[in-house]
Amino acid sequence: MKRRIIPLAAIAAAALMVPLSATAAQAAGTEGELVDICEELYADTFGTPNAEPLGACQWDMALIGAGTESFANASGEGVSVGVIDSGVDLTHPDIEPNLDLDRSCSFIFDDTPTANPAEIANGDCSNKGAIDDLSGHGTHVASTIAAPVNGVGIAGIAPEATIVALKACTEGGYCFADSVAAALRYAGDQGLDVVNLSLFADPYLYYCKSDAEQRAILAEIESAARYATQRGVLIVASAGNESADLQHPGEDAISPDWPPGSEETRDVGNECRVAPAELPGALTVSSVGPVGIDGYDLWIADYSSVGMSRVDVTAPGGDYFRATGTVQDAVLGALPMDSEIWAGYDPLSAFYPGMTVISGGAGYGYLNGTSMSSPHAAGVAALVVDRHPGWSPGAVKAAVMRTATPLACPADWQPLNAGDERERCYGDEGRNSFFGTGIVDALAVSMG
């Protein structure tokens, strides 16, 4: 999914100096093989947060207190979470039990660039086949929110929440603004409680109000977001993977990203906005790796965008190789075994054991990005709604922020490379530009 997840395939190919076509066609590990790896890496620090077969690998859930204890207090029952993404795997055992197929819908249109014809439904929600996830991204996101406790794979943060798949992203990884806006309006019409957007709305990363076309597109997205919010929907959004400071933006080198070759490097200022990360009222989420591992003091994921008054909270998004030197420093989630991501990542298991794994006949894999951190916050928000079903989106957002575990700025922070715009972390432990009010806390909200 472009920059929505970190392209490990490119990293691995460069590191291994071999073409990916030379790797094994099917390299996924078994439950036992992966659990052995995870227990060696993480057991002493995180323990096992739940009793699912791959629970020992869910350091992300342990870090935010999501597991057996929180499930006893709140599980997301009766809460509807929209996943505005690439669809979901309609038959995956960690998706299907909690999927509301009747309300799920594809907003890929006849004129949507990069669309596979099978994805196109033009908002006709009777076309259920169009919801199927050809990318894999949406399935991974949805499983973090609400994978059920069913003896297969993993457990989500809100394992009894209802997932409504709202497809706005194509197989090629593009999430065009008209599709995103249509999905947001539909979420409002359906009265969903929470929507997760692990994306930026193409074709611009930054929409600058000084440009008439960009101003009009941003206005369309903002109008749709207001519509949804006024109808009780909390919007949860990823901060982005550009190592940018959204409070002090500097350079945008990827916009417009369609049509191919039209991008140009431009300086951007505070009149420019990333959507949906900077939408009014959105709960915006930066990303951390496995905080607590001895020697891992980076904390903020090496790719995560930040920003004072922009980032509200942080959550686990993974940080490949940074803490333990393994791919397990990323986030484990469900993946369709016939998806684009699986096809690219599964061969890497021959070199990075456990990169993909099969549990109960279904696929899982490690991905890393603010795309992975945002659904952790969405799942926690679902627990708030479980406990307080009458609360407004603003009240739910405030509860997620209030109960977060404070995380101070990393000591002696320095930008990681020439492209890292995060010049410094400012603010204090109560709220700072890297982590907002802190790491979301599922156990705390489940008790409140």
Secondary structure, 3 states (H helix, E strand, C coil): CHHHCCCHHHHHHHHHCCCHHHCCCCCCEEHHHHHHHHHHHHHHHHCCCCCCCCHHHCHHHHHCCCCHHHHHHCCCCCCEEEEEECCECCCCCCCHHHECCCCCEECCCCCCCCCCHHHCCCCCCCCHHHHECCCCHHHHHHHHHHCCCCCCCCCCCCCCCEEEEEECCCCCCCCEHHHHHHHHHHHHHHCCCEEEECCCCECCCEEECCCHHHHHHHHHHHHHHHHHHHCCCEEEEECCCCCCECCCCCEECCCCCCCCCCCCCEECCCCEEECCCCCCCCEEEEEECCCCCCCCCCCECCCCCECCCCCCEEEECCCCCCCCCCHHHCEEEEECCCCHHHHHHHHHHHCCCCCEEEECCEEEEEECCHHHHHHHHHHHHHHHHHHCCCCCHHHHHHHHHHCCECCCCCCCCCCCCCCCCCCCCCECCCCECCCECCECCHHHHHCC
